[in-house]
């Protein structure tokens, strides 16, 4: 059974050891990713329960940097 990252067309998904698609936050080797309700990896600005995060083109959450003039803290959350 396939596990880990898999690509379908232009969309990335993460298959857990059970074979089920992962949704929500995923820490893969120290890098955080967000997989939406259908399991698709998110990119760009993400609002998670009122907190904004930025996921780069590879889906990795950025932290301790500034994107589009918005400062992201150590947790990756936008510092207002």
C-alpha positions as CSV (number, residue, x, y, z in Angstrom):
1,X,0.0,0.0,0.0
2,X,1.3,3.4,-0.9
3,X,2.0,5.9,1.9
4,X,3.5,9.4,2.1
5,X,3.3,12.1,-0.5
6,X,1.5,11.3,-3.8
7,X,0.6,13.6,-6.7
8,X,-2.6,13.4,-8.7
9,X,-2.5,15.7,-11.7
10,X,-1.1,18.9,-10.2
11,X,-2.4,18.3,-6.7
12,X,-0.3,16.8,-3.8
13,X,-1.9,14.5,-1.1
14,X,-0.4,12.7,1.9
15,X,-1.4,9.1,2.5
16,X,-1.1,7.9,6.1
17,X,0.2,4.4,7.0
18,X,-3.5,3.2,7.0
19,X,-3.8,4.4,3.4
20,X,-6.2,7.1,4.4
21,X,-5.6,10.7,3.1
22,X,-4.4,13.0,5.8
23,X,-6.3,16.3,6.4
24,X,-5.4,19.3,8.5
25,X,-1.8,20.1,9.7
26,X,1.0,17.7,8.9
27,X,4.6,17.9,10.3
28,X,6.8,16.1,7.8
29,X,10.4,16.0,9.0
30,X,10.1,19.3,10.8
31,X,8.2,21.1,8.0
32,X,4.6,22.0,8.5
33,X,2.0,21.5,5.7
34,X,-1.8,22.0,5.6
35,X,-4.0,19.5,3.8
36,X,-7.6,20.8,3.2
37,X,-10.8,18.8,3.8
38,X,-10.4,16.8,0.6
39,X,-6.7,16.1,1.4
40,X,-5.2,18.5,-1.1
41,X,-2.1,20.3,0.0
42,X,-2.7,24.1,0.4
43,X,-0.4,26.9,-0.8
44,X,-0.6,30.6,-0.4
45,X,-2.4,32.4,2.5
46,X,-4.4,30.1,4.8
47,X,-6.9,31.2,7.4
48,X,-7.1,28.5,10.1
49,X,-9.7,29.3,12.7
50,X,-9.0,33.0,12.5
51,X,-5.2,32.8,12.4
52,X,-3.4,33.5,9.1
53,X,-0.4,31.4,7.8
54,X,1.5,31.5,4.6
55,X,2.4,28.2,2.7
56,X,4.9,28.6,0.0
57,X,4.6,27.1,-3.5
58,X,5.9,23.8,-2.2
59,X,3.3,23.8,0.5
60,X,5.7,24.4,3.4
61,X,4.6,26.9,6.1
62,X,6.9,29.9,6.4
63,X,7.9,31.3,9.8
64,X,10.1,34.2,11.0
65,X,9.9,36.1,7.7
66,X,7.9,38.7,6.0
67,X,5.6,37.9,3.0
68,X,3.8,40.6,1.0
69,X,4.6,43.1,3.9
70,X,3.1,40.8,6.6
71,X,5.3,39.6,9.4
72,X,5.1,35.9,10.3
73,X,6.3,34.9,13.8
74,X,8.1,31.8,15.0
75,X,4.8,29.7,15.0
76,X,4.2,30.8,11.4
77,X,1.2,32.9,12.3
78,X,0.8,36.4,11.0
79,X,1.9,38.9,13.7
80,X,-0.7,41.7,13.6
